[in-house]
Amino acid sequence: MHRIDQSLLIGGAMAAPNIASAQPDLSALKRRRVLVADDNRDAGETLAMLLRLDGHEVHVATDGLQAVEMFAREQPDVVILDIGMPGLSGHEAALRIREQCGERAVTLIAVTGWGQKADKERSAASGFDHHFTKPVEPTVLSALLLK
């Protein structure tokens, strides 16, 4: 039977001993209010869990309309939207969210399976600040939220 050295476990994941000492002090990180919207419940909840591990307050919507409604209620700093949601797409949700923002600074991030140049241009036209093609490396989003 194999035994796992508990000192190598960080947040439920295995890590090398030298990486454990390099982990940032989470109390010093910028905490964000984040809204994640993805019609794939597992994908949305998984991303939310990873962001919560970074200390962010995260709310999850499962479609574009729910995302717009939750945005009004929760007033997040960052909104991460899947584009290809049924009903109200991520593009449509982004446009409605931008209308609600007024002068308030909100970061909109598209996380989608569509990654062609035209897709990125359409995201920018819809009000997104960033466009990532799935699967997104969690460290990329974590670093972006620290800015």
Residue pairs with C-beta under 8 A, 6 or more apart in sequence:
4 14
7 17
7 20
8 14
8 15
8 16
8 17
8 20
9 15
10 19
10 20
10 23
11 53
26 54
26 55
27 55
29 54
29 55
29 146
30 145
30 146
31 55
31 56
31 57
32 56
32 57
32 76
32 77
32 78
32 145
33 56
33 57
33 59
33 74
33 75
33 76
33 77
33 78
34 48
34 51
34 56
34 57
34 58
34 59
34 76
34 77
34 78
34 79
34 80
34 145
35 58
35 59
35 60
35 61
35 67
35 70
35 71
35 74
35 76
35 78
35 79
35 80
36 44
36 47
36 48
36 51
36 58
36 59
36 60
36 61
36 80
37 44
37 60
37 61
37 62
37 63
37 64
37 66
37 67
37 70
37 79
37 80
37 81
37 82
37 85
37 90
37 93
38 44
38 47
38 60
38 62
38 81
38 82
38 85
38 111
39 62
39 63
39 82
39 84
39 85
39 86
40 82
41 62
43 82
43 134
44 60
44 61
44 62
44 82
45 60
47 80
47 111
47 138
47 141
48 58
48 59
48 60
50 138
50 141
50 142
51 58
51 141
51 142
51 145
52 58
54 142
54 145
56 145
59 70
59 74
59 76
61 67
61 69
61 70
63 85
63 86
63 87
63 88
64 81
64 85
64 87
64 88
64 89
64 90
64 92
64 93
65 87
65 88
65 93
67 79
67 81
67 88
67 93
67 97
68 88
68 93
68 96
68 97
68 100
71 79
71 97
71 100
72 100
75 104
76 106
77 105
77 106
77 107
78 106
78 107
78 108
78 109
78 145
79 94
79 97
79 106
79 107
79 108
79 109
80 109
80 111
80 141
81 90
81 93
81 94
81 108
81 109
81 110
81 111
81 128
82 90
82 110
82 111
82 112
83 89
83 90
83 91
83 110
83 112
83 113
83 114
83 119
83 123
84 90
84 112
84 113
84 114
85 93
88 96
90 110
90 112
90 126
91 122
91 123
91 126
92 126
94 108
94 110
94 123
94 126
94 127
94 128
95 126
95 127
97 106
97 108
97 127
98 106
98 108
98 127
107 129
107 130
107 144
108 127
108 128
108 129
108 130
109 128
109 129
109 130
109 131
109 132
109 141
109 144
110 123
110 126
110 128
110 130
110 131
110 132
111 132
111 134
111 136
112 119
112 123
112 131
112 132
112 133
112 134
113 133
113 134
114 133
115 131
115 133
119 131
120 131
123 131
124 131
130 144
132 140
132 141
